[in-house]
């Protein structure tokens, strides 16, 4: 996965525990990454992963990075790695 590739430089470490990519608009994707037990390289790896993903997508598609403590389970207790969801309301 493109979002994980920057962390291959840390073999044996668990930098990411979980991730999810959600399309919230035609030109917006949210990358959610949950930190693993080895947190020192996490912030840099997550930012690099989001930038890598943005380069892979169509021009003009913005990738926003979120770092929740855990990802919510979907229907039946399962979580989709890739999803399409409505954009959050703007304040």
Rosetta blueprint (number, residue, H / E / L):
1 X L
2 X L
3 X L
4 X L
5 X H
6 X H
7 X H
8 X H
9 X H
10 X L
11 X L
12 X L
13 X L
14 X L
15 X L
16 X E
17 X E
18 X E
19 X E
20 X E
21 X E
22 X E
23 X E
24 X E
25 X E
26 X L
27 X L
28 X E
29 X E
30 X E
31 X E
32 X E
33 X E
34 X E
35 X E
36 X L
37 X L
38 X L
39 X L
40 X L
41 X L
42 X H
43 X H
44 X H
45 X H
46 X H
47 X H
48 X H
49 X H
50 X H
51 X H
52 X H
53 X H
54 X H
55 X H
56 X H
57 X L
58 X L
59 X L
60 X L
61 X L
62 X E
63 X E
64 X E
65 X E
66 X E
67 X L
68 X L
69 X L
70 X L
71 X L
72 X L
73 X L
74 X L
75 X H
76 X H
77 X H
78 X L
79 X L
80 X L
81 X L
82 X E
83 X E
84 X E
85 X L
86 X L
87 X L
88 X L
89 X L
90 X L
91 X L
